[in-house]
Amino acid sequence: MLPTNIKLTDNPGPYLNLYLQKGSYKKVAVLTDENTLLHCYPMVKPHLPDHAVISIKSGEENKTLNSCTEIWEQMTDLALDRHSILVVIGGGVLGDMGGFCAATYKRGIDFILMPTTLLAMADASIGGKLGIDFRHFKNHIGLFKEPVLTLIYAEFLKTLPEAELRSGFAEVIKHALISDKTLWRELSSKSLTDQPWDVLLRHSATFKASVVQQDPTEKGLRKILNAGHTIGHALESHFLKKGNKILHGEAIAAGLITEAFIARNQQLMPEAEAQELTNYILKIFGKLNIDEADFLSIAGLCVQDKKNKGNTVLAVLPEGIGKAHWDCVISEEEIVGALAFYNTLQI
């Protein structure tokens, strides 16, 4: 069952309007990027009270303190006070950063997330993790703060290019892999375009919300949601630093394959299931082009992962399809070996 502050709806406008009226907010501001301003904001605008629009540049490369300063300056110029609310219409980058700006402005004002990408609907908008990148490290600066409302509207998916839909699918795959073997079998029997998105979104939202309710600040159980993310985030940071940005889901897909390889070698995951996972993810995502000369630096980036203790890299490894174990120690040699294995795979 979903928490009361998360709603999947086929008509978000009236629900949003009613919520804002009940909240008696003095001022309403809407945060968009250039894409959501064009494609998604017009679907919501008729249902909003008087409001101001703040728009910034899209993209992971803009998820920085400089963008936050731009948002805070506009919030200040609009004279938003603690009785105001920020409505964020965007994907994972904008939700993370917009929520972070709202949670820190005047020690925190209310905010609503309206995720517009599959990645944000299935994962990023749920659980109250907010933050920005710093020195190319993913989500290096941030905090935990729940939005007062998350409105999930699957029709926004129709505005996405296929690459963005595929990117978000990595998080849907991850949720199935760590929670539900039956669901994994169902989704892995279908192509990207044949997926029942309403069913998958409800599963992802319900599963993640349940985990977060049990462990809000990631002291234990919530760590399983980082499956694929130790090596995945390192890959994302590596390519971003080199000026060759990849999509988050592309990095997580590679992370799921490489971490499954380590799990297999640690005898946590049966070889047949590791192969099954690898084959399907390769079919959907293809492969990243990773230079062998960069393996050690990518392994070094894993040391910056937020789940670590000291210089010990702690990852989430699958215990077969449908289960995962957190705080698994993985070595630099294992990471390099997993990247080398990845490079040998044939599509």
C-alpha positions as CSV (number, residue, x, y, z in Angstrom):
1,M,0.0,0.0,0.0
2,L,1.3,3.4,-0.9
3,P,1.9,6.1,1.7
4,T,-0.6,9.0,1.7
5,N,1.9,11.5,0.2
6,I,2.4,9.4,-2.9
7,K,-0.4,9.2,-5.5
8,L,-0.6,7.4,-8.9
9,T,-3.3,9.1,-10.9
10,D,-4.6,9.4,-14.4
11,N,-5.7,13.0,-13.8
12,P,-3.3,14.9,-11.6
13,G,-4.5,18.4,-12.2
14,P,-7.7,18.5,-10.1
15,Y,-5.9,16.6,-7.3
16,L,-3.0,19.1,-7.3
17,N,-5.4,22.0,-7.3
18,L,-7.4,20.7,-4.4
19,Y,-4.2,20.0,-2.4
20,L,-2.8,23.5,-2.9
21,Q,-6.2,25.0,-1.9
22,K,-6.2,23.0,1.3
23,G,-2.7,24.0,2.1
24,S,-3.5,27.7,2.1
25,Y,-0.1,28.6,0.7
26,K,0.7,32.3,0.4
27,K,2.7,31.8,-2.8
28,V,3.2,29.0,-5.3
29,A,6.3,28.6,-7.5
30,V,6.8,26.0,-10.2
31,L,10.3,24.7,-11.1
32,T,10.9,23.3,-14.6
33,D,13.7,22.8,-17.0
34,E,13.4,23.8,-20.7
35,N,12.0,20.4,-21.6
36,T,9.3,20.1,-19.0
37,L,8.4,23.7,-19.5
38,L,7.6,22.9,-23.1
39,H,6.1,19.4,-22.8
40,C,4.7,18.9,-19.3
41,Y,4.0,22.3,-17.7
42,P,1.2,23.1,-20.1
43,M,-0.7,19.9,-19.0
44,V,-0.6,21.1,-15.4
45,K,-0.8,24.9,-15.7
46,P,-4.7,25.1,-16.0
47,H,-5.0,23.5,-12.6
48,L,-2.6,25.7,-10.8
49,P,-3.5,28.9,-8.8
50,D,-1.6,32.1,-9.4
51,H,2.0,31.1,-9.5
52,A,5.5,32.0,-10.7
53,V,7.7,29.8,-12.9
54,I,11.4,29.2,-12.4
55,S,13.1,27.4,-15.2
56,I,16.7,26.2,-15.4
57,K,18.9,24.1,-17.8
58,S,18.3,20.4,-17.8
59,G,21.0,17.7,-17.5
60,E,23.1,15.9,-14.9
61,E,26.0,18.4,-15.8
62,N,23.8,21.2,-14.3
63,K,23.0,19.4,-11.1
64,T,25.4,21.7,-9.2
65,L,25.7,24.4,-6.6
66,N,25.7,27.0,-9.4
67,S,22.2,25.9,-10.4
68,C,21.0,25.8,-6.8
69,T,22.2,29.4,-6.5
70,E,20.2,30.4,-9.5
71,I,17.1,28.7,-8.0
72,W,17.6,30.2,-4.6
73,E,18.1,33.7,-6.1
74,Q,14.8,33.4,-8.0
75,M,13.0,32.1,-4.9
76,T,14.4,35.1,-3.0
77,D,13.4,37.6,-5.7
78,L,9.9,36.1,-5.7
79,A,9.8,36.8,-1.9
80,L,8.8,33.2,-1.1
81,D,8.4,32.7,2.6
82,R,7.9,29.6,4.7
83,H,4.2,29.6,3.9
84,S,5.1,29.1,0.2
85,I,5.4,25.9,-1.8
86,L,7.6,24.8,-4.7
87,V,6.1,22.4,-7.3
88,V,8.8,20.6,-9.1
89,I,7.9,19.3,-12.6
90,G,10.8,17.2,-13.9
91,G,12.9,14.1,-13.9
92,G,15.3,12.8,-11.3
93,V,17.9,15.6,-11.7
94,L,15.3,18.3,-11.2
95,G,13.5,16.5,-8.4
96,D,16.7,15.9,-6.5
97,M,17.9,19.5,-6.9
98,G,14.6,21.2,-6.6
99,G,13.7,19.3,-3.5
100,F,17.2,20.1,-2.1
101,C,16.7,23.8,-2.8
102,A,13.2,23.8,-1.1
103,A,14.4,21.8,1.9
104,T,17.3,24.3,2.6
105,Y,15.6,27.6,1.6
106,K,14.7,29.5,4.8
107,R,15.4,26.1,6.7
108,G,12.8,24.4,4.5
109,I,9.6,25.0,2.7
110,D,7.1,22.5,1.4
111,F,7.5,21.0,-2.0
112,I,5.6,18.8,-4.4
113,L,7.3,16.4,-6.9
114,M,5.6,15.7,-10.2
115,P,8.1,13.2,-11.8
116,T,8.1,13.3,-15.6
117,T,10.5,10.5,-16.4
118,L,10.4,6.8,-15.8
119,L,13.5,7.0,-13.7
120,A,11.9,9.6,-11.4
121,M,8.5,7.9,-11.3
122,A,10.0,4.5,-10.4
123,D,12.8,5.6,-8.1
124,A,14.1,9.1,-7.7
125,S,10.9,10.9,-6.6
126,I,10.2,8.3,-3.8
127,G,12.0,8.1,-0.5
128,G,13.1,11.7,0.3
129,K,16.7,11.6,-1.0
130,L,17.7,15.0,-2.2
131,G,21.0,16.4,-3.4
132,I,23.4,17.6,-6.0
133,D,26.6,16.4,-7.6
134,F,29.9,17.9,-6.4
135,R,33.3,17.6,-8.1
136,H,31.7,15.1,-10.4
137,F,30.7,12.8,-7.5
138,K,27.1,11.8,-7.7
139,N,24.7,13.2,-5.1
140,H,27.7,14.1,-2.9
141,I,25.9,17.0,-1.1
142,G,22.4,16.4,0.1
143,L,19.9,15.4,2.8
144,F,16.8,13.4,3.5
145,K,13.4,15.3,3.3
146,E,10.1,13.9,2.1
147,P,7.9,16.0,-0.3
148,V,4.5,16.8,1.0
149,L,3.1,15.1,-2.1
150,T,4.5,13.0,-5.0
151,L,2.1,12.9,-8.0
152,I,2.9,10.1,-10.5
153,Y,1.2,10.6,-13.9
154,A,2.1,7.9,-16.4
155,E,1.0,10.0,-19.4
156,F,4.1,12.1,-19.0
157,L,6.0,9.0,-20.3
158,K,4.6,9.7,-23.7
159,T,6.7,12.9,-23.8
160,L,10.0,11.0,-23.4
161,P,12.5,9.9,-26.1
162,E,13.2,6.2,-26.1
163,A,16.7,6.7,-24.6
164,E,15.2,8.3,-21.5
165,L,12.5,5.6,-21.2
166,R,15.2,3.0,-21.4
167,S,17.3,4.8,-18.8
168,G,14.4,4.7,-16.3
169,F,13.8,1.0,-17.0
170,A,17.1,0.2,-15.3
171,E,15.6,1.2,-11.9
172,V,12.5,-0.9,-12.6
173,I,14.7,-3.9,-13.4
174,K,16.6,-3.3,-10.2
175,H,13.5,-3.3,-8.1
176,A,12.4,-6.6,-9.6
177,L,15.8,-8.1,-9.2
178,I,16.0,-7.4,-5.5
179,S,12.4,-8.1,-4.5
180,D,10.3,-10.2,-6.8
181,K,11.5,-13.2,-8.9
182,T,8.1,-13.6,-10.5
183,L,7.9,-10.0,-11.7
184,W,11.5,-10.3,-13.0
185,R,10.4,-13.3,-15.1
186,E,7.5,-11.4,-16.5
187,L,9.3,-8.2,-17.4
188,S,12.3,-10.0,-18.8
189,S,10.1,-11.8,-21.2
190,K,9.1,-8.5,-22.8
191,S,10.8,-5.8,-24.8
192,L,11.1,-2.3,-23.6
193,T,8.1,-1.1,-25.6
194,D,5.8,-3.9,-24.5
195,Q,6.1,-3.3,-20.7
196,P,2.9,-2.7,-18.6
197,W,4.1,0.6,-17.2
198,D,1.1,1.1,-14.8
199,V,1.8,-2.3,-13.2
200,L,5.5,-1.7,-13.0
201,L,5.2,1.8,-11.6
202,R,2.9,0.7,-8.9
203,H,5.2,-2.2,-7.9
204,S,8.3,0.1,-7.8
205,A,6.5,2.8,-5.9
206,T,5.0,0.4,-3.4
207,F,8.2,-1.6,-2.9
208,K,10.5,1.4,-2.5
209,A,8.0,3.2,-0.2
210,S,7.8,0.1,2.0
211,V,11.6,-0.1,2.3
212,V,11.9,3.6,3.1
213,Q,9.2,3.4,5.8
214,Q,11.2,0.7,7.5
215,D,14.5,2.5,7.2
216,P,14.1,6.2,6.3
217,T,17.8,7.3,6.6
218,E,19.5,4.2,5.1
219,K,21.0,2.6,8.2
220,G,20.3,-1.0,7.0
221,L,17.5,-2.4,4.8
222,R,17.2,0.7,2.6
223,K,20.8,0.1,1.3
224,I,19.4,-2.7,-0.9
225,L,18.0,0.0,-3.2
226,N,21.6,0.8,-4.2
227,A,22.0,-2.5,-6.1
228,G,24.0,-1.8,-9.2
229,H,24.9,1.7,-7.9
230,T,28.3,1.2,-6.4
231,I,30.0,0.5,-9.8
232,G,27.2,2.3,-11.7
233,H,27.7,5.6,-9.9
234,A,31.4,5.3,-10.4
235,L,30.9,4.8,-14.1
236,E,28.5,7.7,-14.3
237,S,31.0,10.0,-12.5
238,H,33.9,8.8,-14.7
239,F,32.1,9.5,-17.9
240,L,30.8,12.9,-16.6
241,K,34.3,13.9,-15.6
242,K,35.6,13.0,-19.0
243,G,32.9,15.2,-20.7
244,N,31.3,12.1,-22.2
245,K,28.0,12.0,-20.2
246,I,26.0,8.8,-20.1
247,L,22.5,8.4,-18.9
248,H,22.0,7.2,-15.3
249,G,20.2,4.0,-16.4
250,E,23.0,3.1,-18.8
251,A,25.4,3.3,-15.9
252,I,23.2,1.3,-13.5
253,A,22.6,-1.4,-16.2
254,A,26.4,-1.8,-16.4
255,G,26.6,-1.8,-12.6
256,L,24.0,-4.5,-12.3
257,I,26.0,-6.7,-14.6
258,T,29.4,-6.1,-13.0
259,E,28.1,-6.5,-9.5
260,A,26.3,-9.7,-10.4
261,F,29.6,-11.0,-11.7
262,I,31.2,-10.3,-8.3
263,A,28.2,-11.9,-6.6
264,R,28.7,-15.0,-8.7
265,N,32.4,-15.2,-7.8
266,Q,31.6,-14.7,-4.1
267,Q,29.1,-17.6,-4.5
268,L,26.2,-15.5,-3.6
269,M,24.4,-15.8,-7.0
270,P,24.0,-19.0,-9.1
271,E,25.9,-18.7,-12.4
272,A,22.8,-19.4,-14.4
273,E,20.9,-16.5,-12.9
274,A,23.8,-14.2,-13.3
275,Q,23.9,-15.1,-17.0
276,E,20.2,-14.6,-17.3
277,L,20.4,-11.1,-15.8
278,T,23.4,-10.3,-18.0
279,N,21.8,-11.5,-21.2
280,Y,18.5,-9.5,-20.7
281,I,20.3,-6.2,-19.7
282,L,22.6,-6.4,-22.6
283,K,19.6,-7.0,-24.9
284,I,17.9,-3.9,-23.6
285,F,20.9,-1.5,-23.0
286,G,23.8,-2.7,-25.1
287,K,27.3,-2.0,-23.8
288,L,29.2,1.0,-22.6
289,N,32.6,1.6,-24.2
290,I,35.0,1.4,-21.2
291,D,38.7,1.9,-21.8
292,E,40.8,-0.8,-20.0
293,A,43.2,2.0,-19.0
294,D,40.5,3.6,-16.9
295,F,39.6,0.5,-14.8
296,L,41.7,1.5,-11.9
297,S,40.4,5.0,-11.8
298,I,36.8,3.8,-11.9
299,A,37.6,1.4,-9.0
300,G,39.0,4.4,-7.2
301,L,35.8,6.3,-7.6
302,C,34.0,3.5,-5.9
303,V,35.8,4.5,-2.7
304,Q,33.8,7.7,-2.7
305,D,30.5,5.8,-2.5
306,K,28.3,7.0,0.4
307,K,27.6,3.4,1.6
308,N,31.3,2.8,2.4
309,K,33.1,2.6,5.8
310,G,36.5,4.2,5.6
311,N,38.3,2.9,2.5
312,T,36.3,-0.3,2.5
313,V,33.9,-0.5,-0.5
314,L,30.6,-1.9,0.6
315,A,28.2,-2.9,-2.2
316,V,24.7,-4.4,-2.6
317,L,25.1,-7.8,-4.2
318,P,22.3,-10.1,-5.5
319,E,21.6,-13.4,-3.7
320,G,20.0,-14.8,-6.7
321,I,17.2,-13.1,-8.5
322,G,14.6,-11.7,-6.1
323,K,16.9,-11.1,-3.1
324,A,19.9,-8.9,-2.3
325,H,22.4,-8.4,0.6
326,W,23.9,-5.1,1.6
327,D,27.3,-4.2,3.1
328,C,29.1,-6.8,1.0
329,V,32.8,-6.0,0.9
330,I,34.3,-5.8,-2.6
331,S,37.9,-5.2,-3.4
332,E,39.6,-3.1,-6.0
333,E,40.7,-6.3,-7.7
334,E,37.1,-7.5,-7.9
335,I,35.9,-4.3,-9.4
336,V,38.7,-4.3,-12.0
337,G,38.0,-7.9,-12.7
338,A,34.3,-7.2,-13.2
339,L,35.0,-4.4,-15.6
340,A,37.3,-6.6,-17.5
341,F,34.6,-9.3,-17.7
342,Y,32.1,-6.7,-18.9
343,N,34.4,-5.7,-21.7
344,T,34.5,-9.3,-23.0
345,L,30.7,-9.5,-23.4
346,Q,29.3,-9.9,-26.8
347,I,26.0,-8.2,-27.7
